[in-house]
Amino acid sequence: MRLLRENTVKLKYKNLVLENIKQAKQYVNTGKLSQSDFETLTKADPTPQKKFVGWMSKIWIQDKPDIDDLRNSIEEYNTFLNKGKAKTKDINQFKSFADLESEVDKINKSGESISVKDMESDYETIVDNNDLLIMSPHTHEASRKLGISKFAFRDCKGGKDSAWCTTYKAPDHFNDYYYKNEVTFYYIRVKSLDMKVRLEQAFPKRFKELEVVALAVLKNGRIDGYDGLDKQISSGDINKFTNIIGIS
């Protein structure tokens, strides 16, 4: 799974992330930014890759914005950026916090802000072939949509849905994991008969439940896993599962 994460997310943002974190730490090293402020700004950066923290540190030193205002504006900008609605694609082009606020405000007033439909489609398709479907949601709305469609598993009144708490109607579980704890989710569906047979051979008592799996990559690198009935998967079984599907 570590390889999957590197090949899908880290490699995409690696240089940018390192540069932004390096920039922020330089401010700490030169005494322009306290360690406490650095940690606060890192937590306020809504991206798992922390791609805005360098710019945020510069603006924090320069403009001294309210932390809640900065967090909210960055979150809105990131959402607009992901949906192709932001005019300014590189955050470093904003020379002040007021510049960022101005663009976010213009998008909101234009009526082109993010709709529920936009939020539902805010996910990344990692793999989609004959064997596997792997998707990573970036919003609660996308997580819920995927949970009741692509990764629906358990029987319920009217059809099937997902047992994972991150796909529930209430957003609290997903938002706490994703934004507060910086957890990246990968929803996996095993599609091919050959791969399902291999699962049955390896997990004779629970292979059916492993046809859909949610893997949660924590910021410290640890990986948690949950089967289609939301039962936790041991670390040993996670390794066995990822070996079978070819992402270890």
BELGIUR-V319836 format. One record per residue. N is the residue number from 1. SS is DSSP state (H for helix, E for strand, L for the rest). Layout:
N SS
N SS
//
This chain:
1 L
2 H
3 H
4 H
5 H
6 H
7 H
8 H
9 H
10 H
11 H
12 H
13 H
14 H
15 H
16 H
17 H
18 H
19 H
20 H
21 H
22 H
23 H
24 H
25 H
26 H
27 H
28 H
29 H
30 L
31 L
32 L
33 L
34 L
35 H
36 H
37 H
38 H
39 H
40 H
41 H
42 H
43 H
44 H
45 L
46 L
47 L
48 L
49 L
50 L
51 L
52 L
53 H
54 H
55 H
56 H
57 H
58 H
59 H
60 H
61 H
62 H
63 H
64 L
65 L
66 L
67 H
68 H
69 H
70 H
71 H
72 H
73 H
74 H
75 H
76 H
77 H
78 H
79 H
80 H
81 H
82 H
83 L
84 L
85 L
86 L
87 L
88 L
89 L
90 L
91 H
92 H
93 H
94 L
95 L
96 L
97 H
98 H
99 H
100 H
101 H
102 H
103 H
104 H
105 H
106 H
107 H
108 H
109 H
110 H
111 L
112 L
113 L
114 L
115 L
116 H
117 H
118 H
119 H
120 H
121 L
122 L
123 E
124 E
125 E
126 E
127 E
128 E
129 L
130 L
131 L
132 E
133 E
134 E
135 E
136 E
137 E
138 L
139 L
140 H
141 H
142 H
143 H
144 H
145 H
146 H
147 H
148 L
149 L
150 L
151 L
152 L
153 L
154 E
155 E
156 E
157 L
158 L
159 E
160 E
161 E
162 L
163 L
164 L
165 H
166 H
167 H
168 L
169 L
170 L
171 L
172 H
173 H
174 H
175 H
176 H
177 H
178 H
179 H
180 H
181 L
182 L
183 L
184 E
185 E
186 E
187 E
188 E
189 E
190 E
191 L
192 L
193 H
194 H
195 H
196 H
197 H
198 H
199 H
200 H
201 H
202 H
203 L
204 L
205 L
206 L
207 L
208 H
209 H
210 H
211 H
212 E
213 E
214 E
215 E
216 E
217 E
218 L
219 L
220 L
221 L
222 L
223 E
224 E
225 E
226 E
227 L
228 L
229 L
230 L
231 L
232 E
233 E
234 L
235 H
236 H
237 H
238 H
239 H
240 H
241 H
242 H
243 H
244 H
245 H
246 L
247 L
248 L
//
